[in-house]
Amino acid sequence: MRNRVLLSIVLAVFCLVVVPHLVGLQLGRPVGATGAAAPARIEAAPADRAVPVLRPALLHPAPVAVNAIGFWSWALIDRRTGQVTGSPNLAVTNVTASMIKAWLAADYLRRSGETGRPPTPAVLRQLSVMIRNSDNGAAAVTWRSVGRAASIQRLIGICGLTDSRPYIDWAHTLVSARDAARMAVCLGDGRAAGPQWTEWVLGEMRAVHRTGRFGIVPALPPAEAALTAVKNGWVARRDGKWHVNCMAVGPEWALAVMTVYPAAKGQAYGAATCAAITTQLLR
């Protein structure tokens, strides 16, 4: 009887102390004095990287309504993202008139850099008056020196235009609002004039004479206007209509506006349309 009691005590101790310890070792869990498993160590999952949110550029997409007769279209590009917005007819082409002169200067200078033959002071003066004063004689000379329509084909290829084509001469180059905005971006980012001459071209565009600085720039706050490069185009054609176009590139945006309307309205009518669209995109 005594031996049975002793055996019972040994079995009880074995079940209470030894068995839990062995089970803990088998499961790979440390066991505390009470036999409770220690808490598992959990690795914290890395936090998701925050996606940067860009503040709206000074000119940004917005509803636009213009009470104007004739044709008008516009396109805006956010230079930081490449986003293109604009009117439903932003792919319709219009003659550029003097707006194309900024590209002609950039094309000449980029090619001079590529060939290692820098422009002479006389050529730089010619390009300057072509941009600043919109001199047509200087444009005609430059047009011939860059290969006429071949220059427009380079514009299409280098700047990624999709709607445009050469036609008759420099003034009649056909460009859409979307492609004009792309051309402005191309002038601003260095593809057009190349690394050596981009700042020179943009400086000339910022120094355009007040008679050609209408539309977009006057609608901007003064600080932004000072940083904005512009080249507009305007011509009253034999079809009895004004063709007035505005193109500008700022630090974060590029905007182009194209208009066609009865010649009796005068050039200021198209300039006012450019300004009205710009003002609405500022809101």
N, C-alpha and C positions, 0 to 999 in steps of 0.2 A: 504493500500500500504506500509506503513511504517512497519507494522508487517511482511509482506512478505519479505521485505529487511532484517530485523533483523533475521528472521528464516533462510534465505539463508546464512547469515554470520555464524550463529551458526553451520549449517550443514557443511560448508566448513572447519571450524576449527576442527570439529569432525573428518572429513575424513583425514585431513592432520596430525593431532597430535595423537588423541586417538586411531584410528583404527590401525596404524602401531605398536603402543606400545602393543596393545592387541595381535596382530598377533605374535609379537616377544615373548611375554610371552607364548603363546600357543605352539610355536615351541621349546621353551626352549633355545632361543638364546638371549644373551644380545644385546641391541640396543644402538648405539651411538647417539650423538646429531643430526646426519644427517639421522638417521634411518638405517644405514648400519650395517650389522651383524658383530660382532667381529670374527677374524680368529679362526678356530678350532685349538686345540692343538694336534699335531701329535706326538706319541711316536716313537722314532727311533727304527728300528728293530735291534736286537743284531747282531754284525758282526759274520760271520762264523769263527769257530776256525780254525786256520791255521794247516794244516796237516804237521807234521815234515817230512822233506826230508833227508834221510840218505845219507851221502857222501859215495861214493864207498869204500868198504874195500880195503886193499892193494892188495889182490888177488880178482879179480872180473870177472864175465863172459866175455869172449872174444872169437873170432874165434881162433881155434887152428889147426895148420897143422904141422905134424911131418913126415919127410922123413925117416921112419924106417921100416925095414922088420919085419915080424912076427906080433904078436898080441900086441896091446896097447890100454888102455882105461883110462879114468880119470873122477873124480867127484869132484866138489867143492861145499861146503856148506857155506853160509853166516850165521854165528852163531847168528847174531842179528835178522834175519828174518826167518831162517830155509829154505831159498830158496836153492834148489838143481839144479845145472846145470852140464853138462858134455858131454862126447862123446856119440854118438848114442848107443854104446854097453856098457854103464856104468853098466848094470845089469848082464853082463857075469861074471862068477866066475873064480877065479884062486886060486891056493894053496897059503896060506899066507906066508909059511916059518916063519922066525923069527918075522914078523910083529905082530903076535898074542901074543907075549910074554908080551907086555904091558897090554893086557887084563888079562892074567893069573895072573900077579902080582896084578892088581886091584881087581880081583875077590877074590883072597886069602885074601887081606887086608880088603875088605868090609865085608866079612863073619866073619873075626876075630873080627871086630868091632861089628857086630850084635850079636855074641855069648859072647862078653865081655872077650875074651881071646886074649890079645895082642900078636903079634908075638915076638919071642925071638930075641935077637941080631943076632944069627946065621941065622935065617930065613930071617931077613932083609938084611943081607949080601948076602944071596943066591939070593934074589929077585933083589938086586942091580946089581950083576954081570950078571944076566939074562937079564936085560934091558941095562945096560951100555956096557957090553962086548959081549952081545948076546950069553951067555954061554948055550950050548945045554944040558949039564948035569943038570944044575940048572933048565932048562925048563922041562926036563923029570920028575924030582922030583916034581916040582910044579904041573905039569899036573896030576900026580897021586893024589896029596893031594887035588886038587879041584874037583876030581870026573871025570876026563877025559872028555868024550863027554857031561856030564851033565853041565860042565862049558860053553861049546859052546851054549848049549840050554839056559843057563842063559844070555849069551851075546846077543842072538837073542831076548829074551824077554825084558831084561832091556834096551837095546839100540835101539830097534825097527827095527831090521834088517828084510829084506824081501826076500833076494836072497840067503842067506848063509846057510850052514849046516856043521855038523861035518863029518870028514872022516878019517879013519885009526888012525891018531894021531894028536898031536898039529900042527906039521909042515904041514900036509896035509889038515887042515881046509880049506873049500872052501868059499871064500868071494869075492863079487863083488867090483868094485871101489866105487859104491854108498854106499854099506854097510861099506866099510873100512872108508869112510869119516864120516859116521854116528857113527862108533866106535870111531873115533877121537873126534867128538863132545861130545860123551858120557864120554870119559876120561876127557875132558876139563871141563865139567859142573858139575862133581861130582857124577853122577849116577853110574859110574863104580866102583870107589874105596870108595865112601861114603865121608861124610864131614870130617872125621878125617884124611884120608889118601890121598885125592886127590892131595894136594900140594906136598906131598912126591913123588908120582908117576910121576907127571909132572916135578918135579925137577930132578928125575933120567932120564927122557926122554930128558930133556935139556942138560944133562951131558953125553949123549951117546958118546962113543969113536969115534974118527974121522973116523975110518974105516967103521963105520955104519951110519955116518952122511952125506951121499952122497945124491945127487939128488935135493930135494926141498930146504933144508936150504942153501946150498952154492949159490943158485940163488937169495936169498933174500938180501935186504939191511942189513948191519950189525946190526943196531938197532932192526929190526924186527927179524932177525935170533936169537938174544940173547933171545928173548921172546918165541921162537917157540919150542914146544916139538915134538919129532920125534921118530918113531920106524919103521925101514925099514926091509924088508925080502928079502933074496937072496939065491938061491940054484940052482945048476946044477944037473938036475935029469937024471936018466937012459934013459929017452926018447930022450936024445941028445940035450936038450934045457935048456937055462937059464930061470929061473923065478925070475924076479927082481921087487919088489914092494916098493913103497914109501908111507909113511903116516905121516902127520904132522898136528898139530893144533896150530894156532896162536891166538892172542887176539880176532879177529873178524871173522876168517875163519877156515875151515878145508879142506884139500886137500888130495886125494889119487890117485896114479897112479899105474897101473898094466901092466906088460910087460912079454911077452914070445917070445923067438927068438932062433935061432941056437946057440948052445954052443960055436962054434968057434968064435963068436963075443966077448965073454968075459963079465964079470960082468960090466965093465965100459960102455958098450953099453947101458944097461938098465938104469944106473945112468944118462947118458947123455940125454936119453929120458925123464926122470923125470925132469931134469933141464930145458930142452927145453920147456916143457909144462908149467912149473912154470913161466919161463921168459915171455911167451906169455900172461899169465894171469895177469902179473904185468902191462901191458901196459895200 
